[in-house]
């Protein structure tokens, strides 16, 4: 599990004026909730670079006023015009307490259908799970090795982990092997040729 360290400054003043002042200094207002109390703090924008701009799931180790909190990023707000960071919400990871997390899907293996010329199409890149910090993982693995042309792997096929419950519908497709047009055309031609051969045999039999 990858962790990003964040050094924050506690803040007791709230409101738009404070938020604007903080952002002018390139500090991003944040709130950490889910523990014994809500922690309001700010931290340099660059602190969040490796936490936000990545497809990987990472936890955060937030230090404020000498105390350290393990957390996950819950929500990110961007400015509608400049796309700059505006505000971040974190949820504290409390031992034994359930937390809902979006985890990336890791496809394992090479599908048989791909070896035959098919194209692997990813339908779902993340799944929502409910778990405790003790059982938290950074990916949900799904084996695709046995997928044939035209087949799909679904949420129900994901690796079952102790203490981790996947909340997405079990029937939702995660990935599928689609048959390319060229391969479909070749199969169609073979089918037509086989049909013509059958018709020819039938005509010869009728003529006799």
C-alpha positions in Angstrom: 0.0 0.0 0.0 1.5 3.3 -1.1 1.2 6.2 1.4 1.6 10.0 0.7 2.8 12.1 3.6 1.1 15.5 4.1 2.3 18.2 6.5 -0.7 20.3 7.3 -1.4 23.5 9.3 -4.5 23.5 11.6 -7.0 26.3 10.9 -9.6 27.7 13.2 -10.8 30.5 10.9 -13.3 29.4 8.2 -15.2 31.0 5.3 -14.6 32.1 1.8 -12.2 34.9 2.8 -9.9 32.5 4.6 -10.1 30.0 1.8 -9.2 32.6 -0.8 -6.3 33.9 1.3 -5.0 30.4 1.8 -5.2 29.6 -2.0 -3.4 32.8 -2.8 -0.5 31.4 -0.7 -0.8 28.1 -2.7 -2.3 26.4 0.4 -5.4 24.2 -0.1 -8.1 24.1 2.6 -8.9 20.6 3.8 -11.0 18.8 6.3 -10.5 15.4 7.9 -13.5 13.7 9.3 -14.6 10.2 10.5 -12.6 10.1 13.7 -13.1 11.5 17.2 -13.4 15.0 15.8 -13.2 16.9 12.5 -9.8 18.3 11.7 -9.6 21.5 9.6 -6.2 22.2 8.1 -4.4 23.5 5.0 -1.4 22.2 3.1 0.7 23.2 0.1 -1.0 22.3 -3.2 2.1 20.3 -4.3 1.6 17.9 -1.3 -1.4 16.4 -3.1 0.2 15.8 -6.5 1.0 12.2 -6.1 -2.3 11.5 -4.3 -4.7 13.0 -6.9 -3.0 12.8 -10.3 -2.6 9.1 -10.4 -4.7 6.0 -11.3 -3.3 4.2 -8.2 -5.0 4.0 -4.9 -3.0 5.5 -2.1 -3.6 6.4 1.5 -2.5 9.6 3.2 -0.5 10.2 6.4 -1.6 13.6 7.6 0.4 15.4 10.3 -1.2 18.3 12.0 -0.1 20.0 15.3 2.1 17.0 16.2 -0.6 14.4 15.6 -0.6 12.0 12.7 -3.8 10.6 11.1 -4.1 7.8 8.5 -6.7 8.7 5.9 -8.1 8.3 2.4 -9.0 11.0 0.0 -12.8 11.2 -0.2 -13.6 14.2 -2.4 -11.7 16.8 -4.5 -13.1 20.1 -5.6 -11.6 22.0 -8.6 -12.1 25.5 -9.8 -14.7 25.4 -12.7 -12.6 27.7 -14.9 -8.9 27.4 -13.9 -9.2 23.7 -12.8 -7.0 24.4 -9.8 -7.5 22.6 -6.5 -10.0 24.3 -4.3 -10.8 22.0 -1.4 -10.2 18.4 -0.3 -12.1 16.1 2.0 -10.4 13.2 3.8 -11.8 10.3 5.8 -9.8 9.1 8.8 -9.0 5.4 8.9 -10.1 4.2 12.3 -9.2 0.6 13.2 -12.3 -1.6 13.0 -14.5 1.0 11.5 -16.0 0.3 8.1 -15.1 2.6 5.2 -16.2 2.7 1.6 -13.5 3.1 -1.0 -13.2 3.1 -4.8 -10.4 0.7 -5.7 -8.8 0.2 -9.1 -9.3 -3.1 -10.9 -6.2 -5.1 -11.8 -6.7 -7.5 -14.7 -4.5 -10.6 -14.4 -3.2 -12.7 -17.3 -3.7 -12.6 -21.0 -7.2 -13.7 -22.3 -7.3 -16.7 -24.6 -9.6 -14.7 -26.9 -6.9 -12.0 -27.2 -4.4 -14.7 -28.3 -6.9 -15.6 -31.1 -7.1 -12.0 -32.4 -9.8 -10.5 -30.1 -9.6 -7.1 -28.4 -9.8 -6.8 -24.6 -12.2 -4.0 -23.7 -12.2 -2.7 -20.2 -15.8 -1.7 -19.0 -15.0 -0.9 -15.4 -11.7 0.5 -14.1 -12.8 0.9 -10.4 -15.1 -0.9 -8.0 -16.6 0.3 -4.7 -15.8 -1.8 -1.7 -16.7 -1.7 2.0 -13.9 -2.8 4.4 -11.9 -1.9 7.5 -8.4 -0.3 7.5 -7.0 -3.7 8.6 -8.3 -5.4 5.4 -7.7 -2.5 3.0 -5.9 -3.3 -0.2 -4.8 -1.2 -3.1 -6.4 -3.2 -6.0 -9.1 -5.7 -6.7 -7.7 -8.5 -8.9 -9.7 -10.1 -11.8 -8.3 -13.0 -13.8 -9.1 -12.8 -17.5 -7.0 -15.7 -18.7 -9.9 -18.0 -19.6 -11.9 -15.4 -21.5 -12.7 -16.6 -25.0 -13.9 -14.5 -27.9 -17.2 -12.8 -27.1 -17.0 -13.6 -23.4 -17.0 -11.2 -20.4 -15.7 -11.2 -16.9 -18.0 -9.7 -14.3 -17.9 -8.3 -10.7 -18.8 -11.7 -9.4 -15.6 -13.1 -10.9 -13.3 -10.7 -8.9 -11.0 -12.2 -6.4 -12.7 -12.7 -3.1 -10.8 -11.1 -0.2 -11.5 -11.7 3.5 -13.1 -8.6 5.1 -13.7 -6.9 1.7 -17.2 -6.6 0.3 -17.7 -5.4 -3.3 -20.7 -3.1 -3.5 -21.2 -3.0 -7.2 -23.9 -5.4 -8.7 -22.4 -8.8 -9.3 -23.6 -9.0 -12.9 -21.8 -5.8 -14.0 -19.2 -6.5 -16.7 -15.6 -5.5 -15.9 -14.0 -6.5 -19.2 -14.8 -8.5 -22.3 -13.1 -9.9 -25.4 -14.6 -8.4 -28.5 -14.3 -9.9 -32.0 -12.7 -7.4 -34.4 -14.5 -6.7 -37.6 -11.8 -8.3 -39.7 -12.2 -11.5 -37.7 -16.0 -11.3 -38.0 -15.7 -10.9 -41.8 -13.4 -13.9 -42.0 -15.8 -16.0 -39.9 -18.8 -14.8 -42.0 -17.0 -15.8 -45.3 -16.1 -19.2 -43.9 -19.8 -19.7 -42.9 -21.0 -18.6 -46.3 -18.5 -21.0 -48.0 -19.6 -23.8 -45.8 -23.3 -23.0 -46.6 -22.5 -22.9 -50.3 -20.7 -26.3 -50.0 -23.7 -27.8 -48.3 -26.1 -26.4 -50.9 -23.9 -27.8 -53.7 -23.9 -31.3 -52.1 -27.7 -31.1 -51.7 -28.2 -30.1 -55.4 -26.0 -32.9 -56.6 -27.9 -35.4 -54.4 -31.2 -34.1 -55.8 -29.9 -34.4 -59.4 -29.1 -38.0 -58.9 
